[in-house]
């Protein structure tokens, strides 16, 4: 093995180690929950209270947030379905991620990615120091890379939720332009889940499950994943 190739490999390994350490440090300092001080049971109980008070929009919002923290909780899923059906809205069917990978918390995949980066970086450095154990270290490196790939796939599956919001007003008009005088062409109902595509001057451009795109008042919506201050 040439000196140049060895130095290049060591540099890559050191970069992976630094990246993994930086991500882990950031994760420790930043909250992983969708609301500061909230847990899945707290959000679940809060959603139940909103449902009893006849506020389906806020109930669905907190059920969805609880589902992000505890995707395998059957009570959260059952109550969410009940509130949506009671509001005359389609039930959440779930995607491949929900059915197969969603049994784990989203934060679990985050740490899995961090550990994978650290494993891959450490094994690459160790291969230069202990060439006799090259095969075993390659296996560890491969496991680390696989962990990173799994974490990235999970992040890609969860990414659409980052742009989803729930209608919390009884009704809100969907308009052709971001202005109160703009012509409305449809109405969104409380507890309806939409995808946010843009914002402008107190209005939000959203797309419904039926594919209709229009502008609604920002105050009538609440994002499932709260925006940081």
N, CA, C and O of each residue as an XYZ file, in Angstrom:
916
protein
N       0.853     -1.200      0.000
C       0.000      0.000      0.000
C       0.884      1.244      0.000
O       1.806      1.344      0.810
N       0.620      2.177     -0.884
C       1.443      3.372     -0.976
C       1.162      4.322      0.183
O       0.094      4.291      0.794
N       2.157      5.170      0.468
C       2.008      6.143      1.537
C       0.865      7.114      1.228
O       0.109      7.510      2.115
N       0.758      7.490     -0.058
C      -0.287      8.429     -0.445
C      -1.673      7.849     -0.202
O      -2.560      8.541      0.298
N      -1.865      6.561     -0.559
C      -3.169      5.930     -0.365
C      -3.489      5.790      1.119
O      -4.622      6.016      1.545
N      -2.472      5.411      1.906
C      -2.686      5.263      3.345
C      -3.070      6.590      3.994
O      -3.974      6.643      4.827
N      -2.371      7.669      3.603
C      -2.679      8.991      4.156
C      -4.082      9.434      3.772
O      -4.808     10.010      4.582
N      -4.457      9.157      2.519
C      -5.794      9.522      2.060
C      -6.865      8.778      2.866
O      -7.863      9.369      3.279
N      -6.646      7.476      3.084
C      -7.618      6.695      3.853
C      -7.725      7.177      5.282
O      -8.822      7.254      5.834
N      -6.585      7.506      5.891
C      -6.609      8.003      7.262
C      -7.334      9.344      7.361
O      -8.045      9.606      8.332
N      -7.149     10.180      6.356
C      -7.825     11.479      6.361
C      -9.341     11.308      6.264
O     -10.095     12.000      6.947
N      -9.780     10.381      5.409
C     -11.217     10.107      5.279
C     -11.776      9.597      6.600
O     -12.855     10.012      7.024
N     -11.038      8.691      7.254
C     -11.489      8.137      8.522
C     -11.589      9.215      9.591
O     -12.551      9.254     10.358
N     -10.584     10.094      9.636
C     -10.610     11.170     10.617
C     -11.787     12.114     10.374
O     -12.412     12.601     11.315
N     -12.078     12.362      9.093
C     -13.211     13.221      8.759
C     -14.528     12.591      9.224
O     -15.396     13.288      9.750
N     -14.678     11.276      9.033
C     -15.883     10.577      9.465
C     -16.023     10.613     10.974
O     -17.127     10.785     11.492
N     -14.914     10.451     11.687
C     -14.949     10.524     13.146
C     -15.374     11.912     13.617
O     -16.204     12.038     14.518
N     -14.806     12.951     13.009
C     -15.147     14.320     13.399
C     -16.610     14.617     13.122
O     -17.290     15.250     13.930
N     -17.092     14.153     11.971
C     -18.497     14.369     11.618
C     -19.421     13.671     12.606
O     -20.415     14.246     13.052
N     -19.090     12.434     12.944
C     -19.918     11.699     13.891
C     -19.933     12.355     15.257
O     -20.987     12.460     15.885
N     -18.767     12.800     15.728
C     -18.704     13.463     17.027
C     -19.491     14.758     17.035
O     -20.167     15.078     18.013
N     -19.403     15.509     15.933
C     -20.146     16.770     15.859
C     -21.641     16.560     15.868
O     -22.369     17.299     16.530
N     -22.117     15.546     15.130
C     -23.544     15.259     15.099
C     -24.030     14.810     16.476
O     -25.094     15.228     16.932
N     -23.248     13.960     17.131
C     -23.658     13.479     18.452
C     -23.723     14.612     19.460
O     -24.643     14.661     20.277
N     -22.753     15.529     19.415
C     -22.762     16.664     20.326
C     -23.962     17.560     20.091
O     -24.568     18.055     21.042
N     -24.309     17.772     18.826
C     -25.465     18.596     18.509
C     -26.760     17.933     18.967
O     -27.675     18.602     19.446
N     -26.828     16.610     18.814
C     -28.032     15.887     19.227
C     -28.219     15.954     20.732
O     -29.348     16.040     21.215
N     -27.105     15.916     21.487
C     -27.205     15.994     22.932
C     -27.699     17.361     23.382
O     -28.424     17.456     24.372
N     -27.325     18.410     22.679
C     -27.701     19.762     23.078
C     -29.082     20.151     22.600
O     -29.705     21.032     23.193
N     -29.591     19.513     21.531
C     -30.862     19.915     20.945
C     -31.956     18.938     21.325
O     -31.702     17.737     21.415
N     -33.175     19.425     21.553
C     -34.283     18.534     21.862
C     -34.672     17.717     20.647
O     -34.591     18.198     19.517
N     -35.094     16.479     20.876
C     -35.524     15.617     19.785
C     -37.033     15.479     19.761
O     -37.571     14.776     18.906
N     -37.731     16.136     20.685
C     -39.168     16.041     20.741
C     -39.784     17.213     19.991
O     -39.154     18.264     19.871
N     -41.013     17.053     19.481
C     -41.623     18.111     18.690
C     -42.078     19.292     19.505
O     -42.450     20.313     18.925
N     -42.069     19.211     20.799
C     -42.452     20.338     21.630
C     -41.611     20.318     22.876
O     -41.479     19.269     23.506
N     -41.032     21.447     23.259
C     -40.144     21.488     24.404
C     -40.894     21.060     25.652
O     -41.958     21.603     25.951
N     -40.350     20.085     26.391
C     -40.963     19.642     27.615
C     -42.080     18.641     27.427
O     -42.687     18.232     28.417
N     -42.386     18.223     26.207
C     -43.473     17.299     25.951
C     -42.932     15.906     25.665
O     -41.842     15.736     25.118
N     -43.735     14.906     26.055
C     -43.444     13.516     25.744
C     -44.655     12.936     25.043
O     -45.702     13.580     24.968
N     -44.517     11.713     24.527
C     -45.637     11.074     23.841
C     -46.861     10.923     24.751
O     -47.968     11.237     24.313
N     -46.711     10.452     26.013
C     -47.889     10.364     26.886
C     -48.544     11.717     27.162
O     -49.770     11.808     27.221
N     -47.741     12.762     27.331
C     -48.310     14.095     27.569
C     -49.087     14.586     26.354
O     -50.187     15.121     26.491
N     -48.521     14.406     25.172
C     -49.213     14.814     23.955
C     -50.482     13.997     23.745
O     -51.501     14.527     23.302
N     -50.421     12.727     24.058
C     -51.594     11.848     23.929
C     -52.718     12.310     24.855
O     -53.872     12.407     24.437
N     -52.382     12.592     26.101
C     -53.389     13.058     27.053
C     -53.949     14.418     26.654
O     -55.144     14.672     26.805
N     -53.092     15.283     26.150
C     -53.546     16.599     25.704
C     -54.493     16.465     24.509
O     -55.499     17.169     24.424
N     -54.163     15.560     23.592
C     -55.030     15.323     22.436
C     -56.383     14.770     22.871
O     -57.416     15.155     22.323
N     -56.384     13.865     23.858
C     -57.648     13.335     24.372
C     -58.511     14.444     24.951
O     -59.727     14.462     24.758
N     -57.874     15.370     25.662
C     -58.626     16.478     26.257
C     -59.234     17.368     25.174
O     -60.381     17.799     25.297
N     -58.475     17.644     24.116
C     -59.009     18.445     23.008
C     -60.159     17.720     22.320
O     -61.145     18.347     21.934
N     -60.039     16.398     22.165
C     -61.111     15.627     21.526
C     -62.384     15.698     22.359
O     -63.476     15.851     21.812
N     -62.253     15.589     23.663
C     -63.438     15.674     24.531
C     -64.066     17.060     24.495
O     -65.281     17.199     24.643
N     -63.236     18.091     24.296
C     -63.738     19.474     24.263
C     -64.288     19.861     22.894
O     -64.696     21.006     22.698
N     -64.304     18.933     21.949
C     -64.825     19.239     20.625
C     -63.892     20.067     19.775
O     -64.342     20.888     18.975
N     -62.577     19.858     19.940
C     -61.579     20.570     19.149
C     -60.763     19.548     18.352
O     -59.621     19.257     18.706
N     -61.339     19.007     17.286
C     -60.652     17.930     16.542
C     -59.344     18.360     15.900
O     -58.428     17.549     15.766
N     -59.241     19.621     15.502
C     -58.009     20.073     14.872
C     -56.820     19.978     15.802
O     -55.782     19.429     15.432
N     -56.962     20.509     17.014
C     -55.880     20.441     17.990
C     -55.653     19.009     18.459
O     -54.525     18.631     18.777
N     -56.730     18.202     18.502
C     -56.577     16.803     18.890
C     -55.734     16.049     17.862
O     -54.799     15.337     18.229
N     -56.060     16.202     16.580
C     -55.294     15.532     15.528
C     -53.849     16.007     15.536
O     -52.931     15.211     15.338
N     -53.643     17.293     15.761
C     -52.296     17.854     15.788
C     -51.442     17.156     16.846
O     -50.313     16.753     16.569
N     -51.981     17.015     18.056
C     -51.191     16.407     19.130
C     -51.112     14.896     18.997
O     -50.123     14.301     19.426
N     -52.123     14.254     18.416
C     -52.001     12.823     18.140
C     -50.876     12.574     17.131
O     -50.095     11.636     17.286
N     -50.798     13.414     16.105
C     -49.745     13.254     15.099
C     -48.367     13.491     15.722
O     -47.410     12.790     15.393
N     -48.263     14.466     16.613
C     -46.989     14.719     17.277
C     -46.612     13.559     18.193
O     -45.448     13.167     18.266
N     -47.610     13.013     18.891
C     -47.353     11.857     19.751
C     -46.934     10.654     18.913
O     -46.104      9.851     19.340
N     -47.511     10.534     17.716
C     -47.183      9.407     16.841
C     -45.732      9.471     16.366
O     -45.113      8.433     16.130
N     -45.188     10.673     16.225
C     -43.781     10.804     15.852
C     -42.860     10.295     16.952
O     -41.809      9.714     16.679
N     -43.269     10.521     18.206
C     -42.440     10.105     19.339
C     -42.666      8.643     19.718
O     -41.761      7.982     20.229
N     -43.882      8.137     19.465
C     -44.194      6.749     19.812
C     -44.960      6.106     18.666
O     -46.161      5.872     18.798
N     -44.311      5.816     17.553
C     -45.007      5.311     16.365
C     -45.645      3.951     16.544
O     -46.516      3.579     15.757
N     -45.241      3.196     17.554
C     -45.799      1.858     17.751
C     -46.922      1.817     18.773
O     -47.425      0.740     19.091
N     -47.326      2.976     19.296
C     -48.387      3.021     20.314
C     -49.744      2.816     19.650
O     -50.162      3.668     18.868
N     -50.447      1.721     19.930
C     -51.732      1.468     19.269
C     -52.839      2.412     19.713
O     -53.759      2.691     18.944
N     -52.760      2.914     20.956
C     -53.796      3.823     21.448
C     -53.756      5.159     20.705
O     -54.799      5.730     20.385
N     -52.555      5.648     20.437
C     -52.427      6.902     19.689
C     -53.028      6.748     18.302
O     -53.784      7.605     17.843
N     -52.689      5.655     17.641
C     -53.192      5.411     16.287
C     -54.710      5.245     16.291
O     -55.395      5.799     15.431
N     -55.240      4.490     17.249
C     -56.684      4.243     17.299
C     -57.460      5.525     17.555
O     -58.475      5.774     16.903
N     -56.998      6.341     18.493
C     -57.709      7.587     18.795
C     -57.611      8.584     17.647
O     -58.561      9.320     17.376
N     -56.461      8.610     16.969
C     -56.311      9.482     15.805
C     -57.312      9.085     14.725
O     -57.975      9.942     14.141
N     -57.418      7.803     14.464
C     -58.362      7.326     13.452
C     -59.792      7.685     13.834
O     -60.583      8.093     12.984
N     -60.121      7.534     15.108
C     -61.486      7.814     15.571
C     -61.853      9.286     15.368
O     -62.939      9.601     14.883
N     -60.938     10.179     15.743
C     -61.213     11.618     15.610
C     -61.343     12.006     14.143
O     -62.225     12.788     13.787
N     -60.477     11.469     13.290
C     -60.557     11.771     11.860
C     -61.875     11.271     11.260
O     -62.515     11.979     10.483
N     -62.268     10.070     11.619
C     -63.522      9.523     11.095
C     -64.721     10.318     11.608
O     -65.673     10.554     10.863
N     -64.682     10.730     12.872
C     -65.773     11.525     13.439
C     -65.888     12.881     12.752
O     -66.978     13.446     12.661
N     -64.755     13.403     12.265
C     -64.757     14.690     11.561
C     -65.081     14.519     10.079
O     -65.102     15.501      9.337
N     -65.336     13.279      9.637
C     -65.650     13.029      8.234
C     -64.449     13.092      7.324
O     -64.584     13.377      6.135
N     -63.266     12.828      7.869
C     -62.025     12.889      7.090
C     -61.465     11.486      6.898
O     -61.723     10.603      7.717
N     -60.699     11.265      5.827
C     -60.132      9.931      5.589
C     -59.155      9.524      6.677
O     -58.430     10.358      7.220
N     -59.141      8.242      6.991
C     -58.249      7.731      8.020
C     -56.817      7.696      7.505
O     -56.570      7.650      6.299
N     -55.882      7.717      8.445
C     -54.464      7.627      8.105
C     -54.126      6.169      7.872
O     -54.210      5.356      8.793
N     -53.745      5.831      6.650
C     -53.453      4.437      6.323
C     -52.013      4.063      6.628
O     -51.719      2.890      6.859
N     -51.115      5.027      6.632
C     -49.710      4.730      6.898
C     -48.992      4.273      5.646
O     -49.612      3.745      4.723
N     -47.689      4.476      5.612
C     -46.885      4.059      4.473
C     -45.984      2.890      4.855
O     -46.102      2.333      5.946
N     -45.085      2.525      3.948
C     -44.180      1.409      4.222
C     -43.364      1.657      5.484
O     -43.133      0.738      6.270
N     -42.927      2.898      5.677
C     -42.117      3.216      6.856
C     -42.915      2.978      8.127
O     -42.403      2.381      9.074
N     -44.175      3.439      8.165
C     -45.003      3.263      9.352
C     -45.197      1.786      9.685
O     -45.186      1.406     10.856
N     -45.374      0.959      8.663
C     -45.693     -0.438      8.894
C     -44.468     -1.275      9.266
O     -44.587     -2.214     10.053
N     -43.295     -0.954      8.716
C     -42.138     -1.814      8.909
C     -41.032     -1.195      9.762
O     -40.429     -1.882     10.587
N     -40.767      0.070      9.574
C     -39.660      0.713     10.285
C     -40.158      1.590     11.416
O     -39.398      1.921     12.326
N     -41.413      1.965     11.369
C     -41.963      2.891     12.347
C     -42.076      2.345     13.752
O     -42.460      3.077     14.664
N     -41.745      1.048     13.957
C     -41.771      0.508     15.302
C     -40.690      1.132     16.175
O     -40.759      1.054     17.402
N     -39.700      1.744     15.554
C     -38.645      2.424     16.286
C     -38.873      3.924     16.256
O     -39.447      4.459     15.308
N     -38.418      4.595     17.302
C     -38.535      6.046     17.354
C     -37.629      6.680     16.314
O     -36.594      6.124     15.944
N     -38.045      7.874     15.840
C     -37.215      8.563     14.851
C     -35.856      8.923     15.427
O     -34.861      8.930     14.703
N     -35.800      9.227     16.741
C     -34.512      9.555     17.360
C     -33.575      8.347     17.379
O     -32.354      8.499     17.378
N     -34.168      7.125     17.396
C     -33.343      5.915     17.370
C     -32.531      5.840     16.091
O     -31.353      5.485     16.108
N     -33.180      6.182     14.968
C     -32.474      6.161     13.692
C     -31.393      7.248     13.644
O     -30.348      7.061     13.020
N     -31.647      8.371     14.300
C     -30.639      9.435     14.339
C     -29.366      8.927     15.017
O     -28.263      9.075     14.491
N     -29.546      8.320     16.208
C     -28.380      7.805     16.927
C     -27.753      6.629     16.198
O     -26.538      6.436     16.263
N     -28.574      5.835     15.500
C     -28.035      4.739     14.704
C     -27.099      5.271     13.630
O     -26.048      4.684     13.372
N     -27.480      6.388     13.001
C     -26.611      7.005     12.005
C     -25.319      7.517     12.613
O     -24.247      7.357     12.029
N     -25.419      8.144     13.803
C     -24.211      8.640     14.474
C     -23.263      7.498     14.818
O     -22.058      7.589     14.584
N     -23.820      6.419     15.377
C     -22.991      5.270     15.738
C     -22.356      4.651     14.494
O     -21.196      4.239     14.514
N     -23.142      4.591     13.401
C     -22.602      4.048     12.163
C     -21.406      4.839     11.659
O     -20.410      4.259     11.226
N     -21.502      6.164     11.714
C     -20.381      7.013     11.276
C     -19.157      6.775     12.156
O     -18.036      6.664     11.659
N     -19.382      6.697     13.469
C     -18.263      6.470     14.380
C     -17.628      5.093     14.162
O     -16.404      4.960     14.189
N     -18.468      4.062     13.945
C     -17.934      2.730     13.697
C     -17.104      2.693     12.421
O     -15.999      2.152     12.402
N     -17.649      3.275     11.355
C     -16.930      3.261     10.087
C     -15.615      4.024     10.188
O     -14.588      3.564      9.689
N     -15.645      5.187     10.831
C     -14.419      5.977     10.963
C     -13.375      5.301     11.832
O     -12.192      5.289     11.492
N     -13.810      4.735     12.958
C     -12.874      4.069     13.873
C     -12.226      2.849     13.223
O     -11.020      2.632     13.345
N     -13.051      2.053     12.526
C     -12.500      0.849     11.895
C     -11.520      1.194     10.784
O     -10.539      0.479     10.578
N     -11.779      2.294     10.061
C     -10.847      2.693      9.002
C      -9.507      3.104      9.586
O      -8.460      2.788      9.023
N      -9.533      3.804     10.708
C      -8.278      4.167     11.371
C      -7.573      2.937     11.933
O      -6.352      2.810     11.830
N      -8.357      2.022     12.534
C      -7.758      0.828     13.139
C      -7.123     -0.073     12.087
O      -6.146     -0.760     12.386
N      -7.643     -0.090     10.883
C      -7.078     -0.921      9.816
C      -5.645     -0.521      9.503
O      -4.837     -1.362      9.109
N      -5.318      0.781      9.677
C      -3.942      1.238      9.413
C      -3.011      0.837     10.555
O      -1.811      0.642     10.364
N      -3.599      0.719     11.754
C      -2.767      0.402     12.920
C      -2.631     -1.104     13.119
O      -1.573     -1.597     13.508
N      -3.721     -1.830     12.847
C      -3.726     -3.285     13.045
C      -4.062     -3.984     11.727
O      -5.187     -4.452     11.548
N      -3.114     -4.060     10.816
C      -3.386     -4.669      9.502
C      -3.740     -6.150      9.587
O      -4.363     -6.680      8.667
N      -3.354     -6.838     10.680
C      -3.653     -8.254     10.824
C      -5.156     -8.512     10.958
O      -5.655     -9.568     10.567
N      -5.850     -7.551     11.505
C      -7.289     -7.704     11.742
C      -8.104     -6.981     10.665
O      -9.214     -6.510     10.912
N      -7.532     -6.909      9.486
C      -8.161     -6.143      8.422
C      -9.560     -6.666      8.077
O     -10.478     -5.873      7.870
N      -9.728     -7.980      8.014
C     -11.010     -8.543      7.623
C     -12.100     -8.222      8.642
O     -13.210     -7.832      8.281
N     -11.764     -8.393      9.926
C     -12.749     -8.103     10.974
C     -13.106     -6.626     10.990
O     -14.267     -6.261     11.177
N     -12.096     -5.772     10.792
C     -12.347     -4.341     10.801
C     -13.159     -3.906      9.583
O     -13.955     -2.970      9.658
N     -12.948     -4.594      8.460
C     -13.759     -4.302      7.283
C     -15.226     -4.642      7.533
O     -16.124     -3.930      7.082
N     -15.458     -5.741      8.258
C     -16.831     -6.126      8.594
C     -17.482     -5.074      9.491
O     -18.652     -4.732      9.316
N     -16.706     -4.566     10.457
C     -17.232     -3.513     11.334
C     -17.529     -2.249     10.538
O     -18.549     -1.594     10.752
N     -16.626     -1.911      9.617
C     -16.832     -0.740      8.772
C     -18.080     -0.894      7.919
O     -18.846      0.056      7.755
N     -18.286     -2.092      7.375
C     -19.467     -2.350      6.556
C     -20.741     -2.227      7.383
O     -21.752     -1.718      6.901
N     -20.690     -2.695      8.632
C     -21.854     -2.568      9.518
C     -22.156     -1.097      9.803
O     -23.316     -0.687      9.855
N     -21.095     -0.313      9.986
C     -21.297      1.116     10.218
C     -21.917      1.810      9.027
O     -22.824      2.629      9.178
N     -21.425      1.484      7.836
C     -21.983      2.081      6.617
C     -23.448      1.675      6.442
O     -24.279      2.486      6.034
N     -23.760      0.403      6.757
C     -25.145     -0.059      6.654
C     -26.052      0.702      7.621
O     -27.191      1.024      7.283
N     -25.551      0.988      8.815
C     -26.329      1.750      9.795
C     -26.611      3.159      9.293
O     -27.715      3.679      9.459
N     -25.609      3.768      8.681
C     -25.796      5.114      8.138
C     -26.826      5.100      7.009
O     -27.680      5.983      6.932
N     -26.743      4.097      6.135
C     -27.701      4.000      5.028
C     -29.118      3.819      5.550
O     -30.049      4.435      5.032
N     -29.297      2.973      6.580
C     -30.616      2.766      7.164
C     -31.152      4.052      7.778
O     -32.332      4.373      7.638
N     -30.273      4.790      8.464
C     -30.698      6.057      9.065
C     -31.102      7.066      7.995
O     -32.073      7.802      8.168
N     -30.361      7.102      6.894
C     -30.701      8.020      5.815
C     -32.030      7.651      5.166
O     -32.818      8.531      4.816
N     -32.281      6.352      5.004
C     -33.564      5.900      4.436
C     -34.716      6.277      5.355
O     -35.776      6.700      4.893
N     -34.505      6.121      6.661
C     -35.542      6.488      7.617
C     -35.807      7.992      7.581
O     -36.955      8.433      7.648
N     -34.724      8.777      7.475
C     -34.891     10.234      7.405
C     -35.650     10.631      6.154
O     -36.488     11.531      6.193
N     -35.359      9.958      5.034
C     -36.069     10.262      3.789
C     -37.550      9.925      3.904
O     -38.392     10.633      3.352
N     -37.875      8.839      4.625
C     -39.272      8.453      4.790
C     -40.018      9.417      5.694
O     -41.210      9.659      5.503
N     -39.317      9.970      6.681
C     -39.951     10.901      7.620
C     -39.990     12.330      7.098
O     -40.728     13.160      7.629
N     -39.216     12.625      6.078
C     -39.091     13.999      5.602
C     -40.413     14.647      5.224
O     -40.595     15.825      5.530
N     -41.358     13.949      4.573
C     -42.626     14.613      4.207
C     -43.387     15.190      5.388
O     -44.109     16.175      5.232
N     -43.238     14.591      6.582
C     -43.952     15.090      7.763
C     -43.491     16.504      8.112
O     -44.250     17.279      8.694
N     -42.252     16.840      7.759
C     -41.721     18.162      8.092
C     -42.519     19.280      7.432
O     -42.499     20.410      7.919
N     -43.217     18.997      6.345
C     -43.972     20.034      5.641
C     -45.478     19.880      5.810
O     -46.247     20.539      5.110
N     -45.911     19.018      6.732
C     -47.346     18.813      6.930
C     -47.883     19.697      8.044
O     -47.177     20.002      9.005
N     -49.140     20.104      7.905
C     -49.795     20.949      8.903
C     -51.246     20.501      9.052
O     -51.799     19.833      8.178
N     -51.852     20.883     10.182
C     -53.235     20.522     10.478
C     -54.070     21.796     10.553
O     -53.644     22.791     11.141
N     -55.260     21.762      9.956
C     -56.187     22.893     10.040
C     -56.778     22.905     11.441
O     -57.405     21.928     11.852
N     -56.591     23.992     12.181
C     -57.084     24.084     13.555
C     -58.273     25.023     13.673
O     -58.874     25.109     14.744
N     -58.634     25.733     12.603
C     -59.831     26.579     12.594
C     -61.020     25.736     12.150
O     -60.831     24.738     11.455
N     -62.256     26.115     12.538
C     -63.430     25.350     12.099
C     -63.483     25.189     10.583
O     -63.762     24.098     10.086
N     -63.222     26.253      9.854
C     -63.096     26.213      8.397
C     -62.138     27.319      7.975
O     -61.958     28.304      8.690
N     -61.537     27.150      6.828
C     -60.683     28.197      6.274
C     -60.767     28.135      4.753
O     -60.755     27.058      4.158
N     -60.850     29.296      4.148
C     -60.997     29.366      2.689
C     -59.662     29.139      2.007
O     -58.623     29.612      2.468
N     -59.702     28.416      0.913
C     -58.527     28.210      0.071
C     -58.646     29.169     -1.110
O     -59.592     29.074     -1.892
N     -57.690     30.097     -1.245
C     -57.787     31.186     -2.212
C     -56.765     31.042     -3.338
O     -55.786     30.302     -3.237
N     -57.032     31.772     -4.403
C     -56.158     31.700     -5.580
C     -54.906     32.548     -5.411
O     -53.948     32.389     -6.168
N     -54.899     33.457     -4.418
C     -53.747     34.332     -4.196
C     -53.640     34.639     -2.705
O     -54.632     34.517     -1.985
N     -52.452     35.038     -2.221
C     -52.263     35.325     -0.798
C     -52.800     36.706     -0.403
O     -52.028     37.606     -0.073
N     -54.109     36.863     -0.439
C     -54.753     38.126     -0.088
C     -56.188     37.839      0.346
O     -56.841     36.945     -0.191
N     -56.668     38.603      1.319
C     -58.026     38.383      1.815
C     -59.076     38.702      0.759
O     -60.188     38.177      0.823
N     -58.748     39.549     -0.209
C     -59.697     39.893     -1.270
C     -59.641     38.918     -2.444
O     -60.450     39.001     -3.368
N     -58.682     37.996     -2.401
C     -58.565     37.023     -3.493
C     -59.762     36.078     -3.480
O     -60.343     35.793     -2.433
N     -60.107     35.610     -4.646
C     -61.296     34.759     -4.790
C     -61.064     33.378     -4.164
O     -60.080     32.712     -4.485
N     -61.967     32.944     -3.269
C     -61.856     31.586     -2.725
C     -62.434     30.569     -3.699
O     -63.418     30.849     -4.384
N     -61.829     29.397     -3.760
C     -62.336     28.356     -4.656
C     -62.619     27.052     -3.910
O     -63.077     26.078     -4.508
N     -62.346     27.037     -2.610
C     -62.585     25.833     -1.826
C     -62.484     26.121     -0.344
O     -62.059     27.201      0.065
N     -62.876     25.148      0.453
C     -62.856     25.292      1.910
C     -62.169     24.092      2.543
O     -62.460     22.944      2.206
N     -61.263     24.369      3.454
C     -60.624     23.321      4.238
C     -61.325     23.244      5.581
O     -61.759     24.257      6.129
N     -61.433     22.023      6.106
C     -62.164     21.811      7.349
C     -61.219     21.455      8.491
O     -60.105     20.975      8.278
N     -61.691     21.701      9.690
C     -60.884     21.451     10.879
C     -60.419     20.004     10.927
O     -61.165     19.086     10.588
N     -59.170     19.814     11.355
C     -58.503     18.517     11.494
C     -57.967     17.986     10.173
O     -57.345     16.924     10.154
N     -58.187     18.690      9.074
C     -57.662     18.247      7.783
C     -56.146     18.430      7.747
O     -55.632     19.450      8.206
N     -55.437     17.452      7.206
C     -53.979     17.508      7.113
C     -53.586     17.908      5.693
O     -54.040     17.303      4.723
N     -52.747     18.920      5.579
C     -52.315     19.430      4.277
C     -50.802     19.517      4.236
O     -50.134     19.411      5.264
N     -50.270     19.711      3.043
C     -48.831     19.881      2.860
C     -48.514     21.327      2.536
O     -49.085     21.902      1.608
N     -47.611     21.913      3.293
C     -47.229     23.308      3.110
C     -46.165     23.402      2.027
O     -45.170     22.679      2.055
N     -46.389     24.312      1.061
C     -45.451     24.462     -0.052
C     -44.817     25.844     -0.124
O     -43.875     26.051     -0.889
N     -45.320     26.794      0.661
C     -44.755     28.138      0.642
C     -45.495     29.059      1.586
O     -46.579     28.724      2.064
N     -44.916     30.224      1.859
C     -45.527     31.211      2.748
C     -45.308     32.603      2.186
O     -44.292     32.890      1.553
N     -46.307     33.474      2.438
C     -46.168     34.860      1.993
C     -47.198     35.746      2.696
O     -48.400     35.503      2.594
N     -46.728     36.767      3.406
C     -47.578     37.820      3.966
C     -48.772     37.284      4.759
O     -49.916     37.656      4.499
N     -48.499     36.418      5.716
C     -49.563     35.910      6.563
C     -50.394     34.804      5.938
O     -51.372     34.354      6.536
N     -50.024     34.359      4.748
C     -50.732     33.275      4.086
C     -49.768     32.116      3.837
O     -48.552     32.297      3.782
N     -50.345     30.915      3.687
C     -49.562     29.713      3.442
C     -50.121     29.012      2.210
O     -51.332     28.830      2.085
N     -49.236     28.624      1.308
C     -49.639     27.860      0.137
C     -49.650     26.384      0.516
O     -48.621     25.832      0.908
N     -50.821     25.741      0.399
C     -50.948     24.349      0.819
C     -51.525     23.501     -0.310
O     -52.177     23.999     -1.228
N     -51.261     22.219     -0.204
C     -51.836     21.248     -1.137
C     -52.580     20.188     -0.341
O     -52.041     19.638      0.620
N     -53.802     19.901     -0.730
C     -54.608     18.905     -0.048
C     -54.280     17.511     -0.568
O     -53.542     17.351     -1.540
N     -54.849     16.495      0.105
C     -54.644     15.112     -0.336
C     -55.221     14.885     -1.720
O     -54.779     13.991     -2.442
N     -56.219     15.700     -2.100
C     -56.822     15.578     -3.431
C     -56.004     16.274     -4.508
O     -56.332     16.183     -5.691
N     -54.934     16.972     -4.107
C     -54.070     17.637     -5.076
C     -54.421     19.084     -5.350
O     -53.806     19.702     -6.219
N     -55.404     19.654     -4.629
C     -55.769     21.054     -4.834
C     -54.791     21.956     -4.087
O     -54.510     21.744     -2.907
N     -54.277     22.967     -4.790
C     -53.301     23.881     -4.209
C     -53.889     25.284     -4.128
O     -54.465     25.778     -5.097
N     -53.746     25.921     -2.976
C     -54.259     27.274     -2.799
C     -53.707     27.904     -1.541
O     -53.007     27.262     -0.758
N     -54.037     29.192     -1.355
C     -53.528     29.959     -0.228
C     -54.556     30.003      0.894
O     -55.745     30.205      0.647
N     -54.089     29.812      2.143
C     -54.960     29.911      3.310
C     -54.270     30.782      4.355
O     -53.056     30.976      4.309
N     -55.052     31.302      5.292
C     -54.501     32.148      6.360
C     -53.588     31.308      7.246
O     -53.963     30.216      7.673
N     -52.406     31.813      7.517
C     -51.418     31.061      8.278
C     -51.910     30.718      9.677
O     -51.615     29.633     10.178
N     -52.652     31.614     10.317
C     -53.111     31.386     11.687
C     -54.099     30.237     11.789
O     -54.342     29.734     12.885
N     -54.678     29.808     10.662
C     -55.654     28.715     10.681
C     -54.996     27.348     10.613
O     -55.681     26.326     10.635
N     -53.672     27.323     10.532
C     -52.926     26.065     10.442
C     -51.913     25.961     11.560
O     -51.492     26.970     12.127
N     -51.522     24.736     11.875
C     -50.444     24.492     12.827
C     -49.565     23.372     12.284
O     -50.079     22.301     11.959
N     -48.251     23.587     12.175
C     -47.370     22.533     11.647
C     -47.259     21.357     12.610
O     -47.214     21.550     13.825
N     -47.214     20.152     12.078
C     -47.068     18.984     12.922
C     -45.717     19.005     13.628
O     -45.635     18.683     14.814
N     -44.671     19.376     12.925
C     -43.357     19.549     13.540
C     -43.152     21.041     13.778
O     -42.914     21.779     12.822
N     -43.236     21.512     15.033
C     -43.136     22.952     15.294
C     -41.830     23.535     14.807
O     -40.779     22.899     14.881
N     -41.913     24.754     14.308
C     -40.710     25.462     13.850
C     -39.980     26.038     15.051
O     -40.609     26.529     15.989
N     -38.652     25.980     15.026
C     -37.869     26.537     16.122
C     -37.954     28.044     16.121
O     -38.145     28.675     15.082
N     -37.807     28.612     17.312
C     -37.893     30.077     17.433
C     -36.624     30.723     16.920
O     -36.504     31.948     16.938
